[in-house]
């Protein structure tokens, strides 16, 4: 066998080992699996997992602006605006002028609040499914790490 081929094979194997520990690859793979799991349980509501996160964020607190909400959810403002418009057309969210400045703030409508409450048991089932794979301690440790990384 050619010496260069052997060297490439060794480099390739080393690179493959590194890729197995790649934070990006592993978090993306976990994210896709989580999205599929949650989408399976929440799909009956004709709401995407991203929209569910948005609804849950609005159920939990009011955000001063669309930009603040986008920062909180760590999503692009354009993606957030598109989802807010879709949810507004469905009657799930409503907007009003911000108390200060020219901005707008969004909140759940009564229909949106009822939808959220109806989705919560299905969301909890998806959460519990994760605990069939990892312990509560492992999940809490992973969430703590992810929260710190999300602040970078």
QUIWOLIN-V154560 format. One record per residue. N is the residue number from 1. RES is the residue in three letters. SS is DSSP state (@ for helix, = for strand, . for the rest). PHI is phi as a letter, one per 40 degrees, with the letter a starting at -180 (none if undefined). PSI is psi in radians with two decimals (* if undefined). Layout:
n=N res=RES ss=SS phi=PHI psi=PSI
n=N res=RES ss=SS phi=PHI psi=PSI
This chain:
n=1 res=UNK ss=. phi=none psi=2.49
n=2 res=UNK ss=. phi=c psi=2.44
n=3 res=UNK ss=@ phi=c psi=-0.67
n=4 res=UNK ss=@ phi=c psi=-0.64
n=5 res=UNK ss=@ phi=c psi=-0.76
n=6 res=UNK ss=@ phi=c psi=-0.77
n=7 res=UNK ss=@ phi=c psi=-0.74
n=8 res=UNK ss=@ phi=c psi=-0.73
n=9 res=UNK ss=@ phi=c psi=-0.75
n=10 res=UNK ss=@ phi=c psi=-0.74
n=11 res=UNK ss=@ phi=c psi=-0.72
n=12 res=UNK ss=@ phi=c psi=-0.74
n=13 res=UNK ss=@ phi=c psi=-0.71
n=14 res=UNK ss=@ phi=c psi=-0.75
n=15 res=UNK ss=@ phi=c psi=-0.70
n=16 res=UNK ss=@ phi=c psi=-0.70
n=17 res=UNK ss=@ phi=c psi=-0.72
n=18 res=UNK ss=@ phi=c psi=-0.72
n=19 res=UNK ss=@ phi=c psi=-0.56
n=20 res=UNK ss=@ phi=c psi=-0.43
n=21 res=UNK ss=. phi=b psi=0.14
n=22 res=UNK ss=. phi=c psi=2.12
n=23 res=UNK ss=@ phi=c psi=-0.78
n=24 res=UNK ss=@ phi=c psi=-0.90
n=25 res=UNK ss=@ phi=d psi=-0.81
n=26 res=UNK ss=@ phi=c psi=-0.70
n=27 res=UNK ss=@ phi=c psi=-0.64
n=28 res=UNK ss=@ phi=c psi=-0.73
n=29 res=UNK ss=@ phi=c psi=-0.79
n=30 res=UNK ss=@ phi=c psi=-0.72
n=31 res=UNK ss=@ phi=c psi=-0.76
n=32 res=UNK ss=@ phi=c psi=-0.73
n=33 res=UNK ss=@ phi=c psi=-0.75
n=34 res=UNK ss=@ phi=c psi=-0.78
n=35 res=UNK ss=@ phi=d psi=-0.79
n=36 res=UNK ss=@ phi=c psi=-0.74
n=37 res=UNK ss=@ phi=c psi=-0.81
n=38 res=UNK ss=@ phi=c psi=-0.68
n=39 res=UNK ss=@ phi=c psi=-0.65
n=40 res=UNK ss=@ phi=c psi=-0.71
n=41 res=UNK ss=@ phi=c psi=-0.50
n=42 res=UNK ss=@ phi=b psi=-0.12
n=43 res=UNK ss=@ phi=d psi=-0.55
n=44 res=UNK ss=@ phi=c psi=-0.31
n=45 res=UNK ss=@ phi=c psi=0.00
n=46 res=UNK ss=. phi=f psi=0.73
n=47 res=UNK ss=. phi=b psi=2.33
n=48 res=UNK ss=. phi=c psi=2.87
n=49 res=UNK ss=@ phi=c psi=-0.62
n=50 res=UNK ss=@ phi=c psi=-0.71
n=51 res=UNK ss=@ phi=c psi=-0.63
n=52 res=UNK ss=@ phi=c psi=-0.79
n=53 res=UNK ss=@ phi=d psi=-0.69
n=54 res=UNK ss=@ phi=c psi=-0.83
n=55 res=UNK ss=@ phi=c psi=-0.79
n=56 res=UNK ss=@ phi=c psi=-0.66
n=57 res=UNK ss=@ phi=c psi=-0.66
n=58 res=UNK ss=@ phi=c psi=-0.51
n=59 res=UNK ss=@ phi=c psi=-0.52
n=60 res=UNK ss=@ phi=c psi=-0.49
n=61 res=UNK ss=. phi=a psi=2.77
n=62 res=UNK ss=. phi=c psi=2.42
n=63 res=UNK ss=. phi=b psi=2.49
n=64 res=UNK ss=. phi=c psi=-0.43
n=65 res=UNK ss=. phi=a psi=2.95
n=66 res=UNK ss=@ phi=c psi=-0.68
n=67 res=UNK ss=@ phi=c psi=-0.74
n=68 res=UNK ss=@ phi=c psi=-0.70
n=69 res=UNK ss=@ phi=c psi=-0.73
n=70 res=UNK ss=@ phi=c psi=-0.74
n=71 res=UNK ss=@ phi=c psi=-0.77
n=72 res=UNK ss=@ phi=d psi=-0.73
n=73 res=UNK ss=@ phi=c psi=-0.14
n=74 res=UNK ss=. phi=f psi=0.81
n=75 res=UNK ss=. phi=b psi=2.79
n=76 res=UNK ss=. phi=c psi=2.50
n=77 res=UNK ss=@ phi=c psi=-0.65
n=78 res=UNK ss=@ phi=c psi=-0.69
n=79 res=UNK ss=@ phi=c psi=-0.75
n=80 res=UNK ss=@ phi=c psi=-0.82
n=81 res=UNK ss=@ phi=c psi=-0.72
n=82 res=UNK ss=@ phi=c psi=-0.79
n=83 res=UNK ss=@ phi=c psi=-0.65
n=84 res=UNK ss=@ phi=c psi=-0.72
n=85 res=UNK ss=@ phi=c psi=-0.73
n=86 res=UNK ss=@ phi=c psi=-0.77
n=87 res=UNK ss=@ phi=c psi=-0.56
n=88 res=UNK ss=@ phi=c psi=-0.73
n=89 res=UNK ss=@ phi=c psi=-0.54
n=90 res=UNK ss=. phi=c psi=-0.10
n=91 res=UNK ss=. phi=g psi=0.33
n=92 res=UNK ss=. phi=c psi=-0.60
n=93 res=UNK ss== phi=b psi=2.79
n=94 res=UNK ss== phi=b psi=2.66
n=95 res=UNK ss== phi=b psi=2.73
n=96 res=UNK ss== phi=a psi=2.82
n=97 res=UNK ss== phi=c psi=2.49
n=98 res=UNK ss=. phi=c psi=2.68
n=99 res=UNK ss=. phi=c psi=-0.55
n=100 res=UNK ss=. phi=b psi=2.50
n=101 res=UNK ss=. phi=g psi=-2.88
n=102 res=UNK ss=. phi=c psi=-0.06
n=103 res=UNK ss=. phi=c psi=3.10
n=104 res=UNK ss== phi=b psi=2.70
n=105 res=UNK ss== phi=b psi=2.64
n=106 res=UNK ss== phi=b psi=2.61
n=107 res=UNK ss== phi=a psi=2.88
n=108 res=UNK ss== phi=c psi=2.51
n=109 res=UNK ss=. phi=c psi=2.96
n=110 res=UNK ss=@ phi=d psi=-0.67
n=111 res=UNK ss=@ phi=c psi=-0.72
n=112 res=UNK ss=@ phi=c psi=-0.71
n=113 res=UNK ss=@ phi=c psi=-0.73
n=114 res=UNK ss=@ phi=c psi=-0.71
n=115 res=UNK ss=@ phi=c psi=-0.80
n=116 res=UNK ss=@ phi=d psi=-0.83
n=117 res=UNK ss=@ phi=c psi=-0.60
n=118 res=UNK ss=@ phi=c psi=-0.56
n=119 res=UNK ss=@ phi=c psi=-0.44
n=120 res=UNK ss=@ phi=d psi=-0.82
n=121 res=UNK ss=@ phi=c psi=-0.61
n=122 res=UNK ss=@ phi=c psi=-0.66
n=123 res=UNK ss=@ phi=c psi=-0.76
n=124 res=UNK ss=@ phi=c psi=-0.66
n=125 res=UNK ss=@ phi=c psi=-0.70
n=126 res=UNK ss=@ phi=c psi=-0.69
n=127 res=UNK ss=@ phi=c psi=-0.79
n=128 res=UNK ss=@ phi=c psi=-0.58
n=129 res=UNK ss=@ phi=c psi=-0.60
n=130 res=UNK ss=@ phi=c psi=-0.65
n=131 res=UNK ss=. phi=c psi=-0.07
n=132 res=UNK ss=. phi=c psi=-0.27
n=133 res=UNK ss=. phi=b psi=-0.64
n=134 res=UNK ss=. phi=b psi=2.77
n=135 res=UNK ss=. phi=c psi=2.85
n=136 res=UNK ss=@ phi=d psi=-0.70
n=137 res=UNK ss=@ phi=c psi=-0.75
n=138 res=UNK ss=@ phi=c psi=-0.73
n=139 res=UNK ss=@ phi=c psi=-0.80
n=140 res=UNK ss=@ phi=c psi=-0.71
n=141 res=UNK ss=@ phi=c psi=-0.76
n=142 res=UNK ss=@ phi=c psi=-0.75
n=143 res=UNK ss=@ phi=c psi=-0.68
n=144 res=UNK ss=@ phi=c psi=-0.75
n=145 res=UNK ss=@ phi=c psi=-0.82
n=146 res=UNK ss=@ phi=c psi=-0.68
n=147 res=UNK ss=@ phi=c psi=-0.73
n=148 res=UNK ss=@ phi=c psi=-0.76
n=149 res=UNK ss=@ phi=c psi=-0.68
n=150 res=UNK ss=@ phi=c psi=-0.38
n=151 res=UNK ss=. phi=c psi=-0.13
n=152 res=UNK ss=. phi=c psi=*
